[in-house]
Amino acid sequence: MGKEQSISLLHFFNGNPESINTTYALGSCEITLQSEALGGIVKVSNNYESTLYDWNYDSRLLRNALIFEQRFRYGLSDSHGFPLIIYGTGLLNQ
């Protein structure tokens, strides 16, 4: 608790199209567990690398396959993307 950790968002797919369409381009983020109450209260860190929503390739095969499909379908490249500013805290599902 209290230590920032990187998590992959790709394993949070739940069959919800909005989840699939938003998490693969972000890929991962840095979170800090602030409290274990109610299953876990977390804060997402804002830094350029972990909150960049982009279509760049990296070392994860699943993400790369999803990125390849979107780049091919919509003509996206490394130049497409933008930083996100995330604020507040969230509650982990149990």
C-alpha positions in Angstrom: 0.0 0.0 0.0 1.2 3.5 -0.8 3.7 2.3 -3.5 3.1 3.3 -7.1 2.8 0.3 -9.4 2.3 -0.1 -13.2 -0.7 -2.2 -14.3 -1.7 -3.4 -17.7 -5.2 -2.4 -18.6 -5.5 -5.1 -21.3 -6.6 -7.7 -18.7 -9.6 -5.5 -17.7 -11.6 -6.4 -20.9 -15.0 -7.5 -19.8 -16.8 -7.8 -23.1 -17.9 -4.2 -22.9 -17.1 -2.5 -26.3 -16.2 0.8 -24.5 -13.7 -1.0 -22.4 -12.0 -2.6 -25.4 -12.1 0.6 -27.4 -10.4 2.7 -24.7 -8.0 0.5 -22.8 -5.8 -0.9 -25.5 -4.6 2.5 -26.7 -3.7 3.5 -23.2 -2.2 0.1 -22.5 -1.1 0.6 -18.9 -1.1 3.1 -16.2 0.6 3.8 -12.8 -1.6 3.5 -9.7 -1.1 3.8 -6.0 -3.3 1.8 -3.5 -4.3 4.4 -1.0 -6.6 2.3 1.2 -7.7 -1.3 1.4 -11.1 -0.4 2.6 -14.1 -1.3 0.4 -11.8 -3.6 -1.8 -9.2 -0.9 -2.5 -9.1 2.8 -3.2 -6.6 3.7 -5.9 -5.2 6.9 -7.3 -4.0 7.0 -10.9 -0.7 8.9 -11.4 -0.4 11.6 -14.1 2.9 11.3 -16.0 3.5 11.5 -19.7 4.4 7.9 -20.4 1.7 6.2 -18.4 -1.2 8.4 -19.4 -0.5 8.7 -23.1 -3.3 7.5 -25.3 -1.5 6.4 -28.5 -1.2 3.9 -31.3 2.5 3.1 -30.9 3.8 -0.5 -30.7 5.5 -1.9 -27.6 6.5 -5.3 -26.3 2.9 -6.6 -25.6 1.6 -9.0 -28.3 -2.1 -8.5 -27.6 -1.8 -4.7 -27.5 0.3 -4.7 -30.7 -2.3 -6.9 -32.5 -5.1 -4.4 -31.5 -2.9 -1.4 -32.5 -2.1 -3.0 -35.8 -5.8 -3.5 -36.6 -6.7 0.1 -35.7 -3.7 1.5 -37.6 -4.7 -0.5 -40.7 -8.4 0.3 -40.5 -8.2 4.0 -39.7 -4.8 5.0 -41.1 -3.3 5.8 -37.7 0.4 6.2 -37.0 2.9 7.0 -34.2 1.9 10.7 -34.7 -1.7 10.1 -33.6 -2.2 10.3 -29.8 -2.6 12.6 -26.9 -1.9 12.8 -23.2 -4.6 12.2 -20.7 -5.1 14.0 -17.4 -6.6 11.7 -14.8 -7.7 13.0 -11.5 -9.5 11.7 -8.3 -9.6 8.3 -6.9 -11.3 5.1 -7.9 -12.7 2.0 -6.2 -11.5 -1.4 -7.3 -14.2 -4.0 -7.9 -14.2 -7.1 -5.7 
